Amino acid sequence: MGGTDGAGGVGGVSGVGRPLIGVSTYLEAGARWGVWELEAALLPAGYPRLVQAAGGLATMLPPDDPAHAASTVARLDGLVIAGGPDVDPVHYGAERSPRTGPPAAARDAWELALIDAALAAGTPLLGICRGMQLLNVALGGTLVQHIDGHVKDVGVFGRHEVTPVTGSLYGDVVPETCAVPTYHHQAVERLGEGLTASAHALDGTVEAIELPSARWVLGVQWHPEMGEDLRVMRALVRAAS
């Protein structure tokens, strides 16, 4: 991370102590390091680095029993639902498209429970890519299972412009059109209950959603952890302080 907020500011927040920001993680059947190849709970380093650069203390939240979600969220100051595999269409009442990836049942169940717990507790919540889509599904929305033009190449992040909706939470944090790191092939179709769109791509794709009735709830379709702009994460950290 470059340590700037994209508008000349310095990352971090003032005050004593850093708010604890939980970040949901992958659970992979095999990951290799040194001589080992084992099942692993893992997270791209960009996520904790972004939290840290924005002034927060990052902690990883691997898939767990959904019954523990409320007690987990109670220990956090803020929550990030990270990017990852496609949401299982069963959660929004759709048949699986051939273009939809394999289900990640443990992550779906755990992260949906985390979202429900954060909404119930008023814990500041940021959904990133899959996290935004899951937030929409948690509130009764649906997804487009495949769109073109938002992936540069397999395993390669692209960039495209997103334009904020004036007067929205996201629009107050990032008031100008800007290019963002992107890698997704699914998108919001019908918005979940109470959610509003707060940014769009040039092709009209919903790129950010928020819940105006909540303390601080935002989802972004792109990957701020792959860029230098700290403003979205700084806003979460401030809300969690």
Secondary structure, DSSP 8 states (H G I E B T S, - for coil): --SB-SSS-BSS--SSS--EEEEE-EEEEEEEETTEEEEEEE--THHHHHHHHTT-EEEEE----GGGHHHHHHT-SEEEE---S---GGGGT----TTS----HHHHHHHHHHHHHHHHHT--EEEETHHHHHHHHHTT--EES--SSS-SBTTB-EEEEEEE-TTSHHHHHS-S-EEEEE--S-EE-S--TT-EEEEEETT--EEEEE-TTSSSEEEESS-GGGSS--HHHHHHHHHH-
